[in-house]
């Protein structure tokens, strides 16, 4: 039994969480800087959606194939460290963009570099987690990543930098910390954490084998919907707050920061709660809450309960580490775990992160600026159908 705070388990969780955080700080920077970038580069909603989709497409391709290659060839630590260094360097590319095309290319390269980082980080954490802490540890990783760094610190810091010294400088600042964390990972991650437990063959593609597991098949559908719920709103909502609901840039940054706090709290509470009462029950509860988030954004604007309602309904964010890491880890044998995480992340990114924001952007241009909200609500409801198909006997009750 692992005891005390200063354990290797806690150390690996902290290091992976900080690395995950730097990655999401960089990835989400464009969303918070979009009012500045869109104005400077003359971007419309369709182009904004395509920028989000391009990064997600490259991310998706890399998250499975790079992870699968690393696991099969026992190179997980090497691939992880190289990927961290590359995405850190590539973050400067967005700040150097002078047009939609150059920004699109910068995001494609960045997405390809970032792809394997999350599946491998989640796999490292899963390997070192105590049996009763897998949900909590995965949630801490998510909380530091997309929540604390990506959704709380990023909007506040990046908007202030953009206001004072320009949006290009904000992108330059975003990339620096990852270089240090890459060095720390090289020194700190043990061979036993990263080595492949079993290499069954030389193929890096085990998709047919993975799809034999019920919770992988239905988990992919759930991940597509949950990722889509998030990415349907993420590229557009800061612009929507400023240009449709009339928020100032400062108020927008604070509102996005508040949503980040919601993501932080939910990313710890929701997975930890699933350790106690079961994965499936928790997913059902919080996906219903997430379906109400777009209604809170749209119908309660300007009211005293606008911010509290958004804060509570945004708790669906806490379901992301469950479908992306915990469920695949608990549903397949040891030698397939990293690949399962990579596959679900990849397909979730393609559908939820590429197709959904592109569709949401087109509908928001053609029909109404709020159309992206209703795409998000619909995906949360459809996701429930996939959650009901999960088998409890393969998960923590």
N, C-alpha and C positions, 0 to 999 in steps of 0.2 A: 504494500500500500504506500502510495506516494504522499509524504507529509511535508508540512511547512510551505512557506511562500516561495523561497528561493530554490525552486526545483528546476530541472531541465525542462519538464513539461511546461511550466509557466514561462520559462525563458523562450522556448520555441514559439509558444503562442504569442508572446509579446513581439518578438522579432518579425514573425510572419504578419502580425497585425499592423505593425509600423510600415512594413514593405507594401502590404495591401493598401494601406492608407496613402502612401506616396503615389502609388499607381492611380488610385481613384482621384486624388487631388489633381493629378495631371489630366486624367481622362475627362473629368467633369468640368475642368477649367473653361472649356469652350462654351458650355451651357450657361455659365454665370457671366461670361464676358460677351455673350452673343449680342446684347443691345449695342455694344461698342463695335464689335466686329462686323455685324450686319450693316450698320450704318456706314462704316468705313469702306467695306468691300461691296456694298450694294446687294445684299443677299435677300432673297425672298423665302417664304416658308418652305417651299419645295426644296430649295437648295440647303436650307437648315436641316431638313429631314435627311437629305442625301449625305450630308457631312456626318451626321450621327450614324447613318446606316453604313457608310464606308468603313469607319473605324470598327464597327461591330462585325462587319463581314470578314475583315482581315483577322480580327480577334477570334472569331468563331473558327475559321479555318485553322489557325495556329493553335488554338486551345486544345483541339483534339489531336491533330496530327503531330504537333511538336511534343505534346505530353505522351502520346502513345509511343513515339519513337524513343523518348527519354526513358520510359518505363521498360520497354522491351530491351533496350541496349544498356540498361543500368547506368544512365547518364543524367539522372534527375537533378542532382545538385549542380552539375555543370550547366545544363540547360537553364535552370532557374537563375543562376548568377549572371550568365551571359544576357539573358532576357532582361533582367533588372538594369544592367548597365546600358543596354541598347535603348530601352524605353526612356531612360533618364536623359540620354543624349538627344533622342528624337524629339523630346518636348520643346526644344529650341526651334524646331522646324515650324511649328504653328505660329510662333512669334515672328518668323521671317516671311510669312506668306504675304503675297501682294495681290492675289486674286482668288476667286473661288477654286480654280483648278489647282493652284499651288497649295492652297489650304487643304484641299481634298487629298492630294498626294501625301502631304505631311501626316494627315490623320490615318491614311492607309498603312504607311510604314510604322507608325506608332502602334496601331492596333495589332499588326503582325508580331511586333516585339512583345506586347503585353499579354498576348493570348495564353501562353503556358504558365504564367506566374500564379494566377489564382488556383487552377487545378492542382498544381504542385504544392503550393502553400497549404491548401486544404488537406492534401494527402499527408504532408509532413505533420500537420497538427493532429490528424486522425491517428497516425502511427504512434504518437506520444500521449494521446489522451487516455485518462482513466475511464473505465467503462461508464461511470455515472456522470461524466462531464463532457461527452462528445458534443451534445447540443449546445451547451454553454460555451465551450471553447470555439466551436464554429461560429457562434453568435458574436463572441468577442472579436474574432477575426473580421467578421462583417461590420461590426460596430465601429471599430477603429478605421476600417477601410472606407466603405461608401458613406458612412455616417459622420464620424468625428472629423476626419480629414476631408473627405469629398463633399459632404453636405453642410457641415457647420463651419469649419475653418475656411474652406475654399471660397464660398460666396462673400464672406466678410473681408478676408484679406485681399482676394483678387480684385474685388470691386474697388476697394480703397486704393490699391496700387494703380488700377486702371484710371481712376479719377485723378490721381496725382501725377503719375509719370507715364501713363499710357498702357493700353492693353497688351502691346507687344512685350513690354517689360514684365508684365504679370506672367506671361507664358515662360519667360526665361527663369523667373523665380521658382516656378512650379517644378522644374526638372532637377534642381540641384540636390535635394536630400537623398534621392534614390542612389546616387553614386556611393554615398557613405554606407547605406544599408546593404548594398551589394557586397562591399568589403566585409561588413559584419557577418553576413550570411556565409561568406567564404571561410571565415575563421570559426564560426560558432556551430553551424549545422553539422552534426555527427554523421559519419558514414552509415551507422545503423538506422538513422532517421530516413535517409534518402535512398538507400540501396533497394533494388527490386528484390522482393521476397522470393518470387518464382518466375522464371522466364520459360514459358511453355513452348514457344516457337520463335521463328525469326520475323514473323509478320508483325507489323506495327498496327494493323487494322483488325480489330476484333469486334466489329460492329454486329455481325450476325450472332456471335456468341453472347454479346451484351443484351441483345433484343430478346433472348430466350427468357429473360427474367421479367416477370410481370411488372414489378415496380419501376423498372427502367423504361419499359414501353409507355406506361401511363405517366411516369414521372417526367418524361420528355414533354408530353403535352401540357402538364401542369407548369413546367418551367417556361415553356413558350408563352403561356398566358401571363404568368407572374412577371417575367421579364418584360413582356409587352405592356402590361399595366404600368410598369415604371417608365419604360422608354417612350411610351405614347405621350407622356406628359413632360418628361425631363428636358428634351431639347427646346420645347416651346413655352414652358410655363413662365419663365422669367420675362420673356418678351411679352407674353399675354398680360402679366401683372402690370408692366410699364405702359404698354401701348393700348390695351383695352380697358383694364381696370383703373388706370390712371395713377399707379403708384410712382413715387420718385425712385431714382436709382438706389438711394440709401434705404428706403422702406422695402424695396424689392430684395435687396441683399439681406436685410434683417428677417424678412419673411422666409426666404430660402434657408437662412440659418436656423430658423425655428423648425422648419420641416426636417432639417438635418438633425436637430435635437430629437425629434420624434423618431427618426431613423435609428439614431444611436440607442435610445432607450428601448425601442422595440426589438432591435437586433440582439439585445441581451435578454430581455424579458421573454420574448416569444420562443426562441430555441430552448432557454432554460426551463420554461413552463412545459415544453414538449418532453423534456427529460423526466418530468414528474407525472404528467397525465396522458402522454402519448402524442406521437407526431400528427396522426390524421385528425384527431379532435381539434388540435390547436390550429392546423391549417384551415379547417372549415370555418372556425370562428373568425379568424383574422382576414380571410379572403372575403367574407361577407362584409366586414368593416371596410376593406379596401374598395369594394364596389361603390361605397358611399362617398369616397374621397372627391370624385369629380363633381358630385352634387354640392358638396360643401364649398368647393372652389367657386362654382358658378352662381348658385342661388343665395349664398350667404354673404356675398361680397359687400363690404361696407357696413356690415352689422357687427354688433359687439361679440357675437359668437363665431365670426368668420375664422379667426385664427385658432381658437380652441377646437372647433370642429375639424379643421384641416389637420391639426396636431394629432387628434385621436384617430381619425380615419386613415391617416398615413402609416399607422402601425402595421399595415400589411407588409411593409418593408422587412419586418422581422421574419417573414416566411421565406425570404430569398436563400439564406444559408441552409434552410431545411431541404428545399427542393434541389439546390445546386450541389450540396456537399453531403449532408447527413443521410438523406434517403438513399442516394447511390452507394455510399459507403457501407450502409447496413444491409444492402440488398444483393451484393455480389461477393464472390470469394476474394481473398487478399490480393491475388495477382491481377485482378481486374479493377481494383478500386480507383486508381488514378485515371485509368481510361474511362471508367464510368462517369467520374466527375467531369472529365474533359469532354465526353460525348454530350452529356446533358447541357453543359455550358455552351458548347459549340452550336447545337441545334437551337437552344434557347436564344442565343445571340443572333442567329440567322433570322429566325422568325420574329422574336420579340424585339431584337435590336436593329435589324436591317429592314425587314418588310413592314413592320408596324409603324416606325417613325416616318418611313417614306409615304405610306398610306395616310397617316395622320396629317402629315404636312400638306399633301395634295388636297385632302378633304377640307383642311383649314383654309387653304387658298381659294378653293372652288365653291364651298358651301357656306362656311361661317368660321370666324377665328376660334370659336370654342369647340370645333368638331373633334379636336384631339382628345378632349375630356371624355366624350361619349365613347370613343374607341377604347379608352382606358377602362371605363365602367363595364363595357360589354365583355372585355377580356377577363376581368375578375370573375364575372358570373360564369363564363364558359369554363374557366379554370376549375371551378367547383366540381364540374362533371368528371374531370380527370382525377381529382382528389378522392372522390367517392370510389373510384376503381382501384385505389391502392390496397394492397393486402396487409392487414395489421400483423400477420404472423411473421412477416419479414422485417418489421419495424419494432422500435421500442414502444411497448404498450403504455 
